[in-house]
Each structure stands twice: as C-alpha cells, then as structure tokens.
Amino acid sequence: MATIFVDVDATGINNGSSWGNAFTDLQSALAIAGASDDIWVAEGTYLPTTDGDRDISFVIPSGVEVYGGFEGNELFLEQRDFEENVTILSGNIGANTAGDNSHHVSNSKFKN
C-alpha cells in the first residue's frame, strides 16, 4: 500500500512521492494508483481535464481510496481537517458556463 500525494500548489518534481513532490493534478495520481493505494489531496480545486473534453471524468480505480481536506504537510490521515482545507473536484472545465462543463465529475462513491 502506497500513499500518493496531490497538491495543486506543489513545486517539487511532481511525482506524488511526498507533499513536497506532489502531483499538481489528480488525474496523474489516479493513473499510477493501484489497489490498496491511498491518494491524499490537498486543499484546492481540481479539474478532470484542461483540454475542454466534456467526456473526461475522474475514474477512481477499484481498491483505491481518495481523501481530501489536507493542508499539505500532514503525516497521518487523522491530521487532516476537511472542513478547513476544502478540496473541490470541479467539472467547470470551460469558460464558466454550464454548457461547457464536464458531463460527470466522477463515476465513484465518496466518503469522508
């Protein structure tokens, strides 16, 4: 089991290995995640795509757990504060109108 880190503001080498080297987009983490992996996502807004393709959504692989609400320095899951550090998965991929949003943001169930 591995923990993969995502932080839209990360400035390291963006390989998901730590908060300092977190991926800056959730899709990159989902692409390498395997069963029993956790993905920790720091506060911020994450889009399923930046190219305007309305059919792209976040697809969470079976057995992968995705947790939001991190500030970006936590060592343990219990340290996150998802009320203070809001993590948003948004389908607003276009020019801020409903006509160019993603059809589905995710195909998965979420839990706190």
Gaussian input, Z-matrix of N, CA and C with variables (Angstrom, degrees):
# hf/3-21g

backbone

0 1
 N
 C     1     B1
 C     2     B2     1     A1
 N     3     B3     2     A2     1     D1
 C     4     B4     3     A3     2     D2
 C     5     B5     4     A4     3     D3
 N     6     B6     5     A5     4     D4
 C     7     B7     6     A6     5     D5
 C     8     B8     7     A7     6     D6
 N     9     B9     8     A8     7     D7
 C    10    B10     9     A9     8     D8
 C    11    B11    10    A10     9     D9
 N    12    B12    11    A11    10    D10
 C    13    B13    12    A12    11    D11
 C    14    B14    13    A13    12    D12
 N    15    B15    14    A14    13    D13
 C    16    B16    15    A15    14    D14
 C    17    B17    16    A16    15    D15
 N    18    B18    17    A17    16    D16
 C    19    B19    18    A18    17    D17
 C    20    B20    19    A19    18    D18
 N    21    B21    20    A20    19    D19
 C    22    B22    21    A21    20    D20
 C    23    B23    22    A22    21    D21
 N    24    B24    23    A23    22    D22
 C    25    B25    24    A24    23    D23
 C    26    B26    25    A25    24    D24
 N    27    B27    26    A26    25    D25
 C    28    B28    27    A27    26    D26
 C    29    B29    28    A28    27    D27
 N    30    B30    29    A29    28    D28
 C    31    B31    30    A30    29    D29
 C    32    B32    31    A31    30    D30
 N    33    B33    32    A32    31    D31
 C    34    B34    33    A33    32    D32
 C    35    B35    34    A34    33    D33
 N    36    B36    35    A35    34    D34
 C    37    B37    36    A36    35    D35
 C    38    B38    37    A37    36    D36
 N    39    B39    38    A38    37    D37
 C    40    B40    39    A39    38    D38
 C    41    B41    40    A40    39    D39
 N    42    B42    41    A41    40    D40
 C    43    B43    42    A42    41    D41
 C    44    B44    43    A43    42    D42
 N    45    B45    44    A44    43    D43
 C    46    B46    45    A45    44    D44
 C    47    B47    46    A46    45    D45
 N    48    B48    47    A47    46    D46
 C    49    B49    48    A48    47    D47
 C    50    B50    49    A49    48    D48
 N    51    B51    50    A50    49    D49
 C    52    B52    51    A51    50    D50
 C    53    B53    52    A52    51    D51
 N    54    B54    53    A53    52    D52
 C    55    B55    54    A54    53    D53
 C    56    B56    55    A55    54    D54
 N    57    B57    56    A56    55    D55
 C    58    B58    57    A57    56    D56
 C    59    B59    58    A58    57    D57
 N    60    B60    59    A59    58    D58
 C    61    B61    60    A60    59    D59
 C    62    B62    61    A61    60    D60
 N    63    B63    62    A62    61    D61
 C    64    B64    63    A63    62    D62
 C    65    B65    64    A64    63    D63
 N    66    B66    65    A65    64    D64
 C    67    B67    66    A66    65    D65
 C    68    B68    67    A67    66    D66
 N    69    B69    68    A68    67    D67
 C    70    B70    69    A69    68    D68
 C    71    B71    70    A70    69    D69
 N    72    B72    71    A71    70    D70
 C    73    B73    72    A72    71    D71
 C    74    B74    73    A73    72    D72
 N    75    B75    74    A74    73    D73
 C    76    B76    75    A75    74    D74
 C    77    B77    76    A76    75    D75
 N    78    B78    77    A77    76    D76
 C    79    B79    78    A78    77    D77
 C    80    B80    79    A79    78    D78
 N    81    B81    80    A80    79    D79
 C    82    B82    81    A81    80    D80
 C    83    B83    82    A82    81    D81
 N    84    B84    83    A83    82    D82
 C    85    B85    84    A84    83    D83
 C    86    B86    85    A85    84    D84
 N    87    B87    86    A86    85    D85
 C    88    B88    87    A87    86    D86
 C    89    B89    88    A88    87    D87
 N    90    B90    89    A89    88    D88
 C    91    B91    90    A90    89    D89
 C    92    B92    91    A91    90    D90
 N    93    B93    92    A92    91    D91
 C    94    B94    93    A93    92    D92
 C    95    B95    94    A94    93    D93
 N    96    B96    95    A95    94    D94
 C    97    B97    96    A96    95    D95
 C    98    B98    97    A97    96    D96
 N    99    B99    98    A98    97    D97
 C   100   B100    99    A99    98    D98
 C   101   B101   100   A100    99    D99
 N   102   B102   101   A101   100   D100
 C   103   B103   102   A102   101   D101
 C   104   B104   103   A103   102   D102
 N   105   B105   104   A104   103   D103
 C   106   B106   105   A105   104   D104
 C   107   B107   106   A106   105   D105
 N   108   B108   107   A107   106   D106
 C   109   B109   108   A108   107   D107
 C   110   B110   109   A109   108   D108
 N   111   B111   110   A110   109   D109
 C   112   B112   111   A111   110   D110
 C   113   B113   112   A112   111   D111
 N   114   B114   113   A113   112   D112
 C   115   B115   114   A114   113   D113
 C   116   B116   115   A115   114   D114
 N   117   B117   116   A116   115   D115
 C   118   B118   117   A117   116   D116
 C   119   B119   118   A118   117   D117
 N   120   B120   119   A119   118   D118
 C   121   B121   120   A120   119   D119
 C   122   B122   121   A121   120   D120
 N   123   B123   122   A122   121   D121
 C   124   B124   123   A123   122   D122
 C   125   B125   124   A124   123   D123
 N   126   B126   125   A125   124   D124
 C   127   B127   126   A126   125   D125
 C   128   B128   127   A127   126   D126
 N   129   B129   128   A128   127   D127
 C   130   B130   129   A129   128   D128
 C   131   B131   130   A130   129   D129
 N   132   B132   131   A131   130   D130
 C   133   B133   132   A132   131   D131
 C   134   B134   133   A133   132   D132
 N   135   B135   134   A134   133   D133
 C   136   B136   135   A135   134   D134
 C   137   B137   136   A136   135   D135
 N   138   B138   137   A137   136   D136
 C   139   B139   138   A138   137   D137
 C   140   B140   139   A139   138   D138
 N   141   B141   140   A140   139   D139
 C   142   B142   141   A141   140   D140
 C   143   B143   142   A142   141   D141
 N   144   B144   143   A143   142   D142
 C   145   B145   144   A144   143   D143
 C   146   B146   145   A145   144   D144
 N   147   B147   146   A146   145   D145
 C   148   B148   147   A147   146   D146
 C   149   B149   148   A148   147   D147
 N   150   B150   149   A149   148   D148
 C   151   B151   150   A150   149   D149
 C   152   B152   151   A151   150   D150
 N   153   B153   152   A152   151   D151
 C   154   B154   153   A153   152   D152
 C   155   B155   154   A154   153   D153
 N   156   B156   155   A155   154   D154
 C   157   B157   156   A156   155   D155
 C   158   B158   157   A157   156   D156
 N   159   B159   158   A158   157   D157
 C   160   B160   159   A159   158   D158
 C   161   B161   160   A160   159   D159
 N   162   B162   161   A161   160   D160
 C   163   B163   162   A162   161   D161
 C   164   B164   163   A163   162   D162
 N   165   B165   164   A164   163   D163
 C   166   B166   165   A165   164   D164
 C   167   B167   166   A166   165   D165
 N   168   B168   167   A167   166   D166
 C   169   B169   168   A168   167   D167
 C   170   B170   169   A169   168   D168
 N   171   B171   170   A170   169   D169
 C   172   B172   171   A171   170   D170
 C   173   B173   172   A172   171   D171
 N   174   B174   173   A173   172   D172
 C   175   B175   174   A174   173   D173
 C   176   B176   175   A175   174   D174
 N   177   B177   176   A176   175   D175
 C   178   B178   177   A177   176   D176
 C   179   B179   178   A178   177   D177
 N   180   B180   179   A179   178   D178
 C   181   B181   180   A180   179   D179
 C   182   B182   181   A181   180   D180
 N   183   B183   182   A182   181   D181
 C   184   B184   183   A183   182   D182
 C   185   B185   184   A184   183   D183
 N   186   B186   185   A185   184   D184
 C   187   B187   186   A186   185   D185
 C   188   B188   187   A187   186   D186
 N   189   B189   188   A188   187   D187
 C   190   B190   189   A189   188   D188
 C   191   B191   190   A190   189   D189
 N   192   B192   191   A191   190   D190
 C   193   B193   192   A192   191   D191
 C   194   B194   193   A193   192   D192
 N   195   B195   194   A194   193   D193
 C   196   B196   195   A195   194   D194
 C   197   B197   196   A196   195   D195
 N   198   B198   197   A197   196   D196
 C   199   B199   198   A198   197   D197
 C   200   B200   199   A199   198   D198
 N   201   B201   200   A200   199   D199
 C   202   B202   201   A201   200   D200
 C   203   B203   202   A202   201   D201
 N   204   B204   203   A203   202   D202
 C   205   B205   204   A204   203   D203
 C   206   B206   205   A205   204   D204
 N   207   B207   206   A206   205   D205
 C   208   B208   207   A207   206   D206
 C   209   B209   208   A208   207   D207
 N   210   B210   209   A209   208   D208
 C   211   B211   210   A210   209   D209
 C   212   B212   211   A211   210   D210
 N   213   B213   212   A212   211   D211
 C   214   B214   213   A213   212   D212
 C   215   B215   214   A214   213   D213
 N   216   B216   215   A215   214   D214
 C   217   B217   216   A216   215   D215
 C   218   B218   217   A217   216   D216
 N   219   B219   218   A218   217   D217
 C   220   B220   219   A219   218   D218
 C   221   B221   220   A220   219   D219
 N   222   B222   221   A221   220   D220
 C   223   B223   222   A222   221   D221
 C   224   B224   223   A223   222   D222
 N   225   B225   224   A224   223   D223
 C   226   B226   225   A225   224   D224
 C   227   B227   226   A226   225   D225
 N   228   B228   227   A227   226   D226
 C   229   B229   228   A228   227   D227
 C   230   B230   229   A229   228   D228
 N   231   B231   230   A230   229   D229
 C   232   B232   231   A231   230   D230
 C   233   B233   232   A232   231   D231
 N   234   B234   233   A233   232   D232
 C   235   B235   234   A234   233   D233
 C   236   B236   235   A235   234   D234
 N   237   B237   236   A236   235   D235
 C   238   B238   237   A237   236   D236
 C   239   B239   238   A238   237   D237
 N   240   B240   239   A239   238   D238
 C   241   B241   240   A240   239   D239
 C   242   B242   241   A241   240   D240
 N   243   B243   242   A242   241   D241
 C   244   B244   243   A243   242   D242
 C   245   B245   244   A244   243   D243
 N   246   B246   245   A245   244   D244
 C   247   B247   246   A246   245   D245
 C   248   B248   247   A247   246   D246
 N   249   B249   248   A248   247   D247
 C   250   B250   249   A249   248   D248
 C   251   B251   250   A250   249   D249
 N   252   B252   251   A251   250   D250
 C   253   B253   252   A252   251   D251
 C   254   B254   253   A253   252   D252
 N   255   B255   254   A254   253   D253
 C   256   B256   255   A255   254   D254
 C   257   B257   256   A256   255   D255
 N   258   B258   257   A257   256   D256
 C   259   B259   258   A258   257   D257
 C   260   B260   259   A259   258   D258
 N   261   B261   260   A260   259   D259
 C   262   B262   261   A261   260   D260
 C   263   B263   262   A262   261   D261
 N   264   B264   263   A263   262   D262
 C   265   B265   264   A264   263   D263
 C   266   B266   265   A265   264   D264
 N   267   B267   266   A266   265   D265
 C   268   B268   267   A267   266   D266
 C   269   B269   268   A268   267   D267
 N   270   B270   269   A269   268   D268
 C   271   B271   270   A270   269   D269
 C   272   B272   271   A271   270   D270
 N   273   B273   272   A272   271   D271
 C   274   B274   273   A273   272   D272
 C   275   B275   274   A274   273   D273
 N   276   B276   275   A275   274   D274
 C   277   B277   276   A276   275   D275
 C   278   B278   277   A277   276   D276
 N   279   B279   278   A278   277   D277
 C   280   B280   279   A279   278   D278
 C   281   B281   280   A280   279   D279
 N   282   B282   281   A281   280   D280
 C   283   B283   282   A282   281   D281
 C   284   B284   283   A283   282   D282
 N   285   B285   284   A284   283   D283
 C   286   B286   285   A285   284   D284
 C   287   B287   286   A286   285   D285
 N   288   B288   287   A287   286   D286
 C   289   B289   288   A288   287   D287
 C   290   B290   289   A289   288   D288
 N   291   B291   290   A290   289   D289
 C   292   B292   291   A291   290   D290
 C   293   B293   292   A292   291   D291
 N   294   B294   293   A293   292   D292
 C   295   B295   294   A294   293   D293
 C   296   B296   295   A295   294   D294
 N   297   B297   296   A296   295   D295
 C   298   B298   297   A297   296   D296
 C   299   B299   298   A298   297   D297
 N   300   B300   299   A299   298   D298
 C   301   B301   300   A300   299   D299
 C   302   B302   301   A301   300   D300
 N   303   B303   302   A302   301   D301
 C   304   B304   303   A303   302   D302
 C   305   B305   304   A304   303   D303
 N   306   B306   305   A305   304   D304
 C   307   B307   306   A306   305   D305
 C   308   B308   307   A307   306   D306
 N   309   B309   308   A308   307   D307
 C   310   B310   309   A309   308   D308
 C   311   B311   310   A310   309   D309
 N   312   B312   311   A311   310   D310
 C   313   B313   312   A312   311   D311
 C   314   B314   313   A313   312   D312
 N   315   B315   314   A314   313   D313
 C   316   B316   315   A315   314   D314
 C   317   B317   316   A316   315   D315
 N   318   B318   317   A317   316   D316
 C   319   B319   318   A318   317   D317
 C   320   B320   319   A319   318   D318
 N   321   B321   320   A320   319   D319
 C   322   B322   321   A321   320   D320
 C   323   B323   322   A322   321   D321
 N   324   B324   323   A323   322   D322
 C   325   B325   324   A324   323   D323
 C   326   B326   325   A325   324   D324
 N   327   B327   326   A326   325   D325
 C   328   B328   327   A327   326   D326
 C   329   B329   328   A328   327   D327
 N   330   B330   329   A329   328   D328
 C   331   B331   330   A330   329   D329
 C   332   B332   331   A331   330   D330
 N   333   B333   332   A332   331   D331
 C   334   B334   333   A333   332   D332
 C   335   B335   334   A334   333   D333

   B1=1.4505
   B2=1.5263
   B3=1.3107
   B4=1.4623
   B5=1.5226
   B6=1.3164
   B7=1.4562
   B8=1.5191
   B9=1.3272
   B10=1.4635
   B11=1.5239
   B12=1.3246
   B13=1.4601
   B14=1.5260
   B15=1.3541
   B16=1.4614
   B17=1.5273
   B18=1.3155
   B19=1.4647
   B20=1.5234
   B21=1.3095
   B22=1.4650
   B23=1.5278
   B24=1.3283
   B25=1.4629
   B26=1.5328
   B27=1.3099
   B28=1.4719
   B29=1.5290
   B30=1.3264
   B31=1.4696
   B32=1.5240
   B33=1.3209
   B34=1.4674
   B35=1.5180
   B36=1.3356
   B37=1.4669
   B38=1.5260
   B39=1.3129
   B40=1.4742
   B41=1.5261
   B42=1.3403
   B43=1.4640
   B44=1.5237
   B45=1.3484
   B46=1.4540
   B47=1.5109
   B48=1.3197
   B49=1.4613
   B50=1.5262
   B51=1.3287
   B52=1.4645
   B53=1.5284
   B54=1.3315
   B55=1.4643
   B56=1.5265
   B57=1.3057
   B58=1.4641
   B59=1.5191
   B60=1.3207
   B61=1.4699
   B62=1.5274
   B63=1.3070
   B64=1.4674
   B65=1.5281
   B66=1.3316
   B67=1.4602
   B68=1.5226
   B69=1.3119
   B70=1.4630
   B71=1.5214
   B72=1.3286
   B73=1.4671
   B74=1.5266
   B75=1.3087
   B76=1.4590
   B77=1.5207
   B78=1.3202
   B79=1.4684
   B80=1.5279
   B81=1.3104
   B82=1.4667
   B83=1.5234
   B84=1.3227
   B85=1.4666
   B86=1.5217
   B87=1.3223
   B88=1.4652
   B89=1.5261
   B90=1.3227
   B91=1.4651
   B92=1.5276
   B93=1.3307
   B94=1.4659
   B95=1.5251
   B96=1.3281
   B97=1.4641
   B98=1.5230
   B99=1.3243
   B100=1.4508
   B101=1.5170
   B102=1.3125
   B103=1.4602
   B104=1.5268
   B105=1.3069
   B106=1.4674
   B107=1.5193
   B108=1.3303
   B109=1.4644
   B110=1.5207
   B111=1.3227
   B112=1.4579
   B113=1.5213
   B114=1.3224
   B115=1.4633
   B116=1.5214
   B117=1.3248
   B118=1.4540
   B119=1.5199
   B120=1.3490
   B121=1.4597
   B122=1.5281
   B123=1.3189
   B124=1.4632
   B125=1.5230
   B126=1.3272
   B127=1.4613
   B128=1.5247
   B129=1.3208
   B130=1.4517
   B131=1.5134
   B132=1.3190
   B133=1.4619
   B134=1.5188
   B135=1.3196
   B136=1.4637
   B137=1.5230
   B138=1.3226
   B139=1.4647
   B140=1.5229
   B141=1.3356
   B142=1.4598
   B143=1.5284
   B144=1.3168
   B145=1.4634
   B146=1.5224
   B147=1.3121
   B148=1.4657
   B149=1.5158
   B150=1.3354
   B151=1.4686
   B152=1.5278
   B153=1.3435
   B154=1.4556
   B155=1.5168
   B156=1.3309
   B157=1.4656
   B158=1.5255
   B159=1.3168
   B160=1.4587
   B161=1.5224
   B162=1.3166
   B163=1.4607
   B164=1.5292
   B165=1.3128
   B166=1.4628
   B167=1.5237
   B168=1.3356
   B169=1.4605
   B170=1.5238
   B171=1.3134
   B172=1.4544
   B173=1.5225
   B174=1.3239
   B175=1.4619
   B176=1.5243
   B177=1.3113
   B178=1.4587
   B179=1.5268
   B180=1.3241
   B181=1.4657
   B182=1.5309
   B183=1.2973
   B184=1.4582
   B185=1.5252
   B186=1.3219
   B187=1.4572
   B188=1.5093
   B189=1.3240
   B190=1.4678
   B191=1.5254
   B192=1.3152
   B193=1.4625
   B194=1.5278
   B195=1.3380
   B196=1.4638
   B197=1.5243
   B198=1.3225
   B199=1.4594
   B200=1.5199
   B201=1.3271
   B202=1.4492
   B203=1.5099
   B204=1.3194
   B205=1.4474
   B206=1.5173
   B207=1.3015
   B208=1.4650
   B209=1.5258
   B210=1.3322
   B211=1.4611
   B212=1.5312
   B213=1.3075
   B214=1.4572
   B215=1.5096
   B216=1.3396
   B217=1.4655
   B218=1.5304
   B219=1.3140
   B220=1.4546
   B221=1.5307
   B222=1.3281
   B223=1.4575
   B224=1.5265
   B225=1.3371
   B226=1.4544
   B227=1.5199
   B228=1.3120
   B229=1.4622
   B230=1.5262
   B231=1.3189
   B232=1.4636
   B233=1.5240
   B234=1.3095
   B235=1.4631
   B236=1.5235
   B237=1.3139
   B238=1.4651
   B239=1.5259
   B240=1.3108
   B241=1.4632
   B242=1.5216
   B243=1.3357
   B244=1.4627
   B245=1.5161
   B246=1.3304
   B247=1.4630
   B248=1.5292
   B249=1.3108
   B250=1.4636
   B251=1.5341
   B252=1.3147
   B253=1.4684
   B254=1.5235
   B255=1.3009
   B256=1.4650
   B257=1.5290
   B258=1.3244
   B259=1.4615
   B260=1.5210
   B261=1.3265
   B262=1.4661
   B263=1.5188
   B264=1.3328
   B265=1.4626
   B266=1.5172
   B267=1.3152
   B268=1.4600
   B269=1.5190
   B270=1.3154
   B271=1.4594
   B272=1.5123
   B273=1.3304
   B274=1.4611
   B275=1.5309
   B276=1.3293
   B277=1.4674
   B278=1.5239
   B279=1.3121
   B280=1.4618
   B281=1.5081
   B282=1.3139
   B283=1.4636
   B284=1.5204
   B285=1.3256
   B286=1.4590
   B287=1.5245
   B288=1.3380
   B289=1.4582
   B290=1.5241
   B291=1.3169
   B292=1.4644
   B293=1.5228
   B294=1.3078
   B295=1.4517
   B296=1.5129
   B297=1.3303
   B298=1.4637
   B299=1.5294
   B300=1.3178
   B301=1.4618
   B302=1.5238
   B303=1.3269
   B304=1.4634
   B305=1.5259
   B306=1.3313
   B307=1.4662
   B308=1.5251
   B309=1.3285
   B310=1.4635
   B311=1.5227
   B312=1.3269
   B313=1.4603
   B314=1.5248
   B315=1.3366
   B316=1.4612
   B317=1.5178
   B318=1.3009
   B319=1.4563
   B320=1.5241
   B321=1.3128
   B322=1.4597
   B323=1.5127
   B324=1.3451
   B325=1.4548
   B326=1.5223
   B327=1.3163
   B328=1.4546
   B329=1.5146
   B330=1.3301
   B331=1.4541
   B332=1.5112
   B333=1.3326
   B334=1.4669
   B335=1.4983
   A1=109.18
   A2=115.67
   A3=121.50
   A4=109.48
   A5=115.33
   A6=121.35
   A7=107.08
   A8=115.40
   A9=122.53
   A10=107.06
   A11=116.97
   A12=121.92
   A13=111.29
   A14=114.93
   A15=121.92
   A16=108.01
   A17=116.08
   A18=121.54
   A19=108.04
   A20=116.32
   A21=121.57
   A22=112.01
   A23=117.38
   A24=121.76
   A25=113.63
   A26=118.49
   A27=121.17
   A28=111.04
   A29=115.71
   A30=120.52
   A31=113.30
   A32=117.54
   A33=120.81
   A34=111.76
   A35=115.79
   A36=120.38
   A37=112.96
   A38=117.27
   A39=123.31
   A40=113.21
   A41=115.75
   A42=119.46
   A43=113.06
   A44=117.06
   A45=121.71
   A46=115.65
   A47=118.23
   A48=121.62
   A49=114.64
   A50=117.70
   A51=122.45
   A52=107.53
   A53=116.13
   A54=118.13
   A55=110.41
   A56=118.16
   A57=121.22
   A58=113.39
   A59=116.06
   A60=121.42
   A61=111.78
   A62=116.05
   A63=120.86
   A64=111.99
   A65=114.70
   A66=119.28
   A67=107.57
   A68=118.12
   A69=120.81
   A70=112.01
   A71=117.42
   A72=119.79
   A73=109.09
   A74=115.74
   A75=122.24
   A76=112.25
   A77=118.56
   A78=120.64
   A79=111.78
   A80=118.19
   A81=121.05
   A82=111.15
   A83=116.54
   A84=120.48
   A85=111.05
   A86=117.18
   A87=120.79
   A88=111.30
   A89=116.82
   A90=121.29
   A91=112.61
   A92=117.63
   A93=119.29
   A94=113.14
   A95=117.77
   A96=121.24
   A97=111.28
   A98=114.29
   A99=120.93
   A100=110.38
   A101=116.63
   A102=121.70
   A103=110.13
   A104=116.21
   A105=126.11
   A106=113.67
   A107=119.34
   A108=120.87
   A109=110.32
   A110=116.01
   A111=123.26
   A112=108.01
   A113=115.79
   A114=121.52
   A115=106.87
   A116=115.73
   A117=121.86
   A118=108.04
   A119=116.16
   A120=121.69
   A121=109.47
   A122=116.39
   A123=121.96
   A124=110.61
   A125=114.17
   A126=120.36
   A127=110.30
   A128=115.19
   A129=120.59
   A130=110.51
   A131=115.71
   A132=122.23
   A133=108.85
   A134=115.17
   A135=122.33
   A136=109.41
   A137=115.82
   A138=122.88
   A139=109.66
   A140=117.74
   A141=119.31
   A142=113.20
   A143=117.48
   A144=121.84
   A145=109.09
   A146=116.18
   A147=120.67
   A148=111.16
   A149=117.37
   A150=119.35
   A151=113.88
   A152=117.26
   A153=120.28
   A154=115.55
   A155=118.70
   A156=121.56
   A157=109.15
   A158=116.72
   A159=122.83
   A160=113.45
   A161=118.25
   A162=121.56
   A163=113.13
   A164=117.95
   A165=121.05
   A166=109.29
   A167=115.51
   A168=120.98
   A169=108.92
   A170=116.48
   A171=120.91
   A172=107.89
   A173=117.16
   A174=122.25
   A175=106.98
   A176=115.42
   A177=120.77
   A178=108.75
   A179=117.35
   A180=120.22
   A181=112.40
   A182=116.04
   A183=121.90
   A184=110.19
   A185=115.74
   A186=120.99
   A187=115.01
   A188=117.61
   A189=121.96
   A190=108.74
   A191=116.51
   A192=122.53
   A193=108.62
   A194=116.75
   A195=122.35
   A196=107.87
   A197=116.24
   A198=122.26
   A199=109.21
   A200=116.66
   A201=122.30
   A202=110.20
   A203=115.89
   A204=121.25
   A205=115.31
   A206=116.87
   A207=120.37
   A208=110.63
   A209=115.46
   A210=120.49
   A211=110.06
   A212=116.19
   A213=120.71
   A214=113.92
   A215=116.38
   A216=120.18
   A217=112.27
   A218=117.43
   A219=121.97
   A220=111.84
   A221=114.69
   A222=121.64
   A223=111.59
   A224=116.10
   A225=121.60
   A226=110.04
   A227=116.41
   A228=122.31
   A229=111.37
   A230=116.54
   A231=121.46
   A232=112.83
   A233=118.56
   A234=121.92
   A235=112.91
   A236=118.24
   A237=120.00
   A238=110.53
   A239=115.73
   A240=123.16
   A241=107.01
   A242=116.30
   A243=120.07
   A244=113.40
   A245=118.02
   A246=119.59
   A247=110.51
   A248=116.83
   A249=121.80
   A250=112.00
   A251=117.12
   A252=122.90
   A253=109.14
   A254=116.00
   A255=122.15
   A256=110.49
   A257=114.87
   A258=122.73
   A259=107.54
   A260=117.16
   A261=122.27
   A262=109.67
   A263=116.28
   A264=121.84
   A265=105.43
   A266=117.07
   A267=122.40
   A268=111.56
   A269=115.09
   A270=120.99
   A271=112.66
   A272=117.19
   A273=122.08
   A274=109.29
   A275=115.93
   A276=121.46
   A277=114.26
   A278=116.85
   A279=119.29
   A280=112.53
   A281=114.92
   A282=122.62
   A283=112.51
   A284=117.07
   A285=122.39
   A286=113.49
   A287=117.19
   A288=121.63
   A289=108.18
   A290=116.69
   A291=121.00
   A292=112.14
   A293=118.40
   A294=122.15
   A295=115.29
   A296=117.66
   A297=119.01
   A298=112.66
   A299=116.60
   A300=121.17
   A301=111.34
   A302=116.20
   A303=121.22
   A304=109.81
   A305=115.95
   A306=119.78
   A307=110.69
   A308=117.24
   A309=123.53
   A310=107.71
   A311=116.39
   A312=119.58
   A313=110.05
   A314=116.32
   A315=120.57
   A316=109.81
   A317=115.73
   A318=121.58
   A319=111.10
   A320=117.94
   A321=121.71
   A322=112.32
   A323=115.60
   A324=122.05
   A325=108.44
   A326=116.20
   A327=120.85
   A328=109.43
   A329=115.29
   A330=121.28
   A331=108.59
   A332=116.19
   A333=120.66
   A334=109.72
   D1=129.29
   D2=179.17
   D3=-119.31
   D4=154.94
   D5=170.93
   D6=-107.48
   D7=127.78
   D8=179.28
   D9=-111.44
   D10=132.74
   D11=-173.95
   D12=-105.95
   D13=140.67
   D14=178.49
   D15=-133.40
   D16=128.80
   D17=177.67
   D18=-149.31
   D19=114.49
   D20=-177.02
   D21=-56.13
   D22=-22.61
   D23=-178.09
   D24=-101.55
   D25=7.46
   D26=-177.15
   D27=-63.25
   D28=147.10
   D29=-177.53
   D30=-125.74
   D31=4.50
   D32=-179.16
   D33=-79.09
   D34=-145.38
   D35=-176.52
   D36=-86.48
   D37=2.38
   D38=172.61
   D39=54.05
   D40=51.57
   D41=176.20
   D42=-113.41
   D43=1.99
   D44=175.80
   D45=79.66
   D46=7.08
   D47=-173.94
   D48=-79.59
   D49=-18.09
   D50=-177.67
   D51=-162.85
   D52=172.61
   D53=175.94
   D54=-62.22
   D55=-40.41
   D56=-179.74
   D57=-65.25
   D58=-28.67
   D59=-179.33
   D60=-114.27
   D61=27.38
   D62=-175.96
   D63=-62.72
   D64=151.19
   D65=167.80
   D66=-63.68
   D67=149.85
   D68=177.09
   D69=-96.15
   D70=-4.32
   D71=175.43
   D72=-137.27
   D73=145.42
   D74=-176.66
   D75=-67.01
   D76=-33.41
   D77=-178.63
   D78=-58.86
   D79=-37.24
   D80=179.03
   D81=-63.01
   D82=-41.04
   D83=178.15
   D84=-67.35
   D85=-42.78
   D86=179.41
   D87=-62.51
   D88=-32.69
   D89=-177.74
   D90=-67.43
   D91=-28.78
   D92=-178.26
   D93=-104.94
   D94=-7.91
   D95=-176.03
   D96=-70.64
   D97=140.76
   D98=175.94
   D99=-121.44
   D100=171.85
   D101=-179.78
   D102=-51.85
   D103=136.97
   D104=179.92
   D105=79.68
   D106=-0.67
   D107=175.67
   D108=-79.85
   D109=150.26
   D110=171.91
   D111=-109.51
   D112=142.78
   D113=172.78
   D114=-117.11
   D115=120.25
   D116=177.96
   D117=-101.76
   D118=125.31
   D119=-174.08
   D120=-117.51
   D121=122.29
   D122=179.59
   D123=-73.70
   D124=163.64
   D125=178.35
   D126=-53.14
   D127=148.92
   D128=-179.59
   D129=138.79
   D130=179.17
   D131=179.76
   D132=-110.94
   D133=131.01
   D134=-176.46
   D135=-122.78
   D136=133.02
   D137=-178.99
   D138=-107.49
   D139=146.27
   D140=178.44
   D141=-70.17
   D142=-21.37
   D143=179.44
   D144=-159.48
   D145=159.40
   D146=174.60
   D147=-117.20
   D148=2.53
   D149=-176.91
   D150=-98.56
   D151=4.14
   D152=175.79
   D153=85.97
   D154=2.38
   D155=179.33
   D156=-74.59
   D157=108.00
   D158=-174.22
   D159=-70.37
   D160=-11.87
   D161=-178.97
   D162=-90.16
   D163=-7.08
   D164=178.98
   D165=-84.51
   D166=132.84
   D167=177.32
   D168=-136.90
   D169=173.18
   D170=174.29
   D171=-79.24
   D172=119.28
   D173=177.53
   D174=-111.22
   D175=112.75
   D176=-177.34
   D177=-91.68
   D178=118.78
   D179=-177.74
   D180=-61.86
   D181=150.92
   D182=177.91
   D183=-56.90
   D184=133.27
   D185=177.96
   D186=86.02
   D187=-4.04
   D188=179.50
   D189=-95.36
   D190=134.30
   D191=176.86
   D192=-107.50
   D193=130.23
   D194=178.68
   D195=-114.01
   D196=125.36
   D197=-179.31
   D198=-122.71
   D199=132.15
   D200=174.38
   D201=-107.33
   D202=-174.72
   D203=174.02
   D204=90.28
   D205=19.34
   D206=-179.88
   D207=-95.53
   D208=146.95
   D209=172.46
   D210=-77.56
   D211=-34.02
   D212=178.58
   D213=117.96
   D214=20.70
   D215=177.21
   D216=-140.95
   D217=5.40
   D218=-174.83
   D219=-72.01
   D220=149.53
   D221=175.89
   D222=-105.87
   D223=-22.49
   D224=-176.83
   D225=-129.99
   D226=145.12
   D227=-179.93
   D228=-54.99
   D229=-37.78
   D230=-177.07
   D231=-66.73
   D232=-13.22
   D233=-179.45
   D234=-82.33
   D235=-14.32
   D236=-175.93
   D237=-70.68
   D238=150.59
   D239=176.65
   D240=-128.16
   D241=90.35
   D242=-174.15
   D243=-74.11
   D244=-10.79
   D245=173.33
   D246=-81.73
   D247=-35.70
   D248=179.67
   D249=-84.05
   D250=-38.35
   D251=-175.97
   D252=-108.59
   D253=80.81
   D254=-172.60
   D255=-72.41
   D256=128.11
   D257=176.31
   D258=-111.57
   D259=123.10
   D260=-175.75
   D261=-117.19
   D262=126.38
   D263=168.98
   D264=-98.82
   D265=110.51
   D266=-171.47
   D267=-112.44
   D268=142.76
   D269=174.14
   D270=-98.86
   D271=9.79
   D272=-178.01
   D273=-81.13
   D274=75.41
   D275=-171.64
   D276=-92.43
   D277=-8.61
   D278=-175.95
   D279=-111.11
   D280=-137.79
   D281=-173.47
   D282=-91.48
   D283=35.77
   D284=175.29
   D285=65.81
   D286=34.24
   D287=172.47
   D288=-126.63
   D289=151.53
   D290=-177.97
   D291=-62.68
   D292=-27.18
   D293=-176.36
   D294=-70.97
   D295=-9.93
   D296=178.94
   D297=-125.75
   D298=20.10
   D299=177.75
   D300=-82.23
   D301=163.28
   D302=174.37
   D303=-60.25
   D304=144.87
   D305=176.05
   D306=-67.64
   D307=-39.05
   D308=176.88
   D309=-140.83
   D310=135.13
   D311=177.62
   D312=-78.47
   D313=-40.95
   D314=179.42
   D315=-149.81
   D316=159.25
   D317=177.20
   D318=-109.03
   D319=15.54
   D320=-169.94
   D321=-120.36
   D322=163.80
   D323=174.09
   D324=-85.10
   D325=147.42
   D326=179.53
   D327=-119.47
   D328=152.52
   D329=174.91
   D330=-143.82
   D331=158.12
   D332=177.49
   D333=-86.74

